Amino acid sequence: MSAKKGKVERIPTLDSDAQAEEFIANADLTQYDLSEFRPVRFEFEKKTARINMRLPQSLLDAIKKRARERGMPYQRYIREVLEHTVTAR
């Protein structure tokens, strides 16, 4: 929060990467409320393989609940959990 203003502004809606880059390059970000941002994980690798599995409904419901809490689609959440488990050492 800016000490001079005492007021925190909302980030404006930006319609392109160019607008976002210009905003970041020129804005005093201390004047803006950045609390609405959360980390985003980008998936660059193309998804070409498919799987089909049966799960108990209670497990699927729990997965969907966790995915909602994380603000992501449940299939992406499943991929993230699998990737984390496979790459963890």
C-alpha positions in Angstrom: 0.0 0.0 0.0 1.3 3.5 -0.8 2.1 5.5 2.2 1.2 8.7 0.5 -2.2 7.7 -0.9 -3.4 5.3 1.8 -5.6 3.8 -0.9 -4.9 0.6 -2.8 -5.9 0.5 -6.5 -7.1 -2.5 -8.4 -5.0 -3.8 -11.3 -6.6 -2.7 -14.6 -7.9 -5.2 -17.1 -5.2 -5.8 -19.7 -6.2 -7.2 -23.1 -2.8 -8.3 -24.5 0.7 -9.4 -23.4 2.0 -6.1 -24.8 -0.4 -4.1 -22.6 0.7 -6.2 -19.6 4.4 -5.7 -20.3 3.9 -1.9 -20.7 1.9 -1.8 -17.4 4.5 -3.7 -15.5 7.4 -1.7 -16.9 5.8 1.7 -16.1 3.5 1.2 -13.1 4.3 1.7 -9.4 3.1 -1.7 -8.2 3.2 -0.5 -4.6 -0.1 1.3 -5.3 -1.9 -1.8 -6.3 -3.6 -4.6 -4.5 -1.7 -7.7 -5.5 -3.5 -10.1 -3.1 -5.9 -11.2 -5.8 -3.1 -12.9 -7.7 -2.3 -16.5 -7.1 0.5 -18.6 -8.6 -0.3 -20.3 -11.9 1.4 -23.3 -13.3 1.7 -23.4 -17.0 1.5 -26.8 -18.9 3.8 -26.5 -21.9 4.1 -30.1 -22.9 1.4 -31.3 -25.3 -0.9 -33.9 -23.9 -1.1 -36.7 -26.4 -1.8 -39.8 -24.3 -5.1 -40.8 -22.9 -6.1 -43.0 -19.9 -9.4 -44.3 -18.7 -9.8 -45.5 -15.2 -12.6 -46.3 -12.8 -12.6 -44.7 -9.3 -14.9 -44.9 -6.4 -17.3 -42.0 -6.5 -16.1 -40.8 -3.1 -12.5 -40.5 -4.3 -13.6 -38.6 -7.4 -15.7 -36.3 -5.3 -12.7 -35.6 -3.0 -10.5 -34.9 -6.0 -13.0 -32.5 -7.4 -13.3 -30.8 -4.1 -9.5 -30.3 -3.8 -9.3 -29.1 -7.3 -12.1 -26.5 -6.6 -10.1 -25.4 -3.5 -7.1 -24.9 -5.7 -9.1 -23.1 -8.4 -8.3 -25.5 -11.2 -10.1 -28.2 -13.3 -10.1 -31.6 -11.7 -8.3 -33.3 -14.5 -5.4 -30.8 -14.4 -5.3 -31.4 -10.6 -5.0 -35.1 -11.2 -2.1 -34.5 -13.7 -0.4 -32.3 -11.1 -0.7 -34.9 -8.4 0.6 -37.6 -10.6 3.5 -35.5 -11.8 4.4 -34.5 -8.3 4.3 -38.1 -7.1 6.4 -39.4 -10.0 9.0 -36.6 -9.9 9.4 -36.5 -6.1 12.6 -37.9 -4.7 
